[in-house]
Amino acid sequence: MDLTSAFLDGYNSQDPQIDNPYIYSSPLWLAFRAGSQFAKYGTSTPIKCRSSRGYTLRVFSHANEWIAKPDNTLLSWEFARK
């Protein structure tokens, strides 16, 4: 499932705590939340975001590929291993 538009909405959001328009815990909600956190920590602009196994996302930027997954109240992410 392609979640790029929701991810980029979160990445470009001014106030992600208020602006998330998606149903809580849906894949789109998770993508929006991940996008806002990626922007907060200064990662490069992603080019693609897709759902992965379980409740995780795969995020692709020009230089890296990330796996993002919820971890209690925050999202954790790591480099994808090939």
C-alpha positions in Angstrom: 0.0 0.0 0.0 1.4 3.3 -1.0 1.4 5.8 1.8 3.6 8.5 0.3 1.0 11.3 0.2 0.1 10.9 3.9 3.8 10.7 4.8 4.6 13.9 3.0 1.6 15.6 4.5 3.1 14.8 7.9 6.5 15.8 6.8 5.3 19.2 5.7 2.8 19.7 8.6 3.1 22.8 10.9 1.6 21.1 14.0 1.5 17.3 13.6 -0.2 16.8 17.0 -3.3 18.7 15.8 -3.1 18.3 12.0 -3.3 14.5 11.7 -6.6 14.0 9.8 -6.5 10.2 9.7 -8.2 7.6 11.9 -6.1 6.7 14.9 -3.9 3.7 14.4 -4.7 3.3 10.7 -1.7 2.9 8.3 -2.4 6.5 7.0 -2.3 7.8 10.5 1.0 6.0 11.1 2.5 7.4 7.9 1.5 11.0 8.8 3.0 10.6 12.2 6.2 9.1 10.8 6.5 11.9 8.3 6.3 14.5 11.1 8.9 12.8 13.1 11.3 12.4 10.1 10.9 16.2 9.5 11.5 16.9 13.2 14.8 15.1 13.2 16.0 16.6 10.0 16.2 13.6 7.6 16.3 14.3 3.9 13.0 14.5 2.1 11.6 11.1 1.4 10.5 10.0 -2.1 8.4 7.0 -1.3 6.7 5.4 1.7 5.0 2.0 1.7 3.5 -0.3 4.3 5.5 -3.3 5.2 4.9 -6.4 7.2 2.8 -6.0 10.3 2.5 -2.4 11.6 5.7 -1.0 10.0 6.6 1.3 7.2 9.4 1.3 4.6 10.6 4.8 3.8 12.8 5.6 0.9 14.9 8.7 0.5 17.4 9.5 -2.2 20.2 8.1 -0.1 18.7 5.7 2.4 16.0 3.2 3.0 14.4 3.1 6.5 12.1 0.9 8.5 9.8 2.8 10.8 7.7 1.2 13.5 5.8 2.3 16.6 7.5 1.9 19.9 5.1 2.9 22.7 4.5 6.7 22.2 7.3 7.4 19.7 8.3 5.8 16.4 11.6 4.2 16.0 13.4 3.8 12.7 16.5 2.0 11.5 18.3 1.5 8.3 16.8 -1.3 6.2 19.1 -4.2 5.8 19.4 -5.7 2.4 
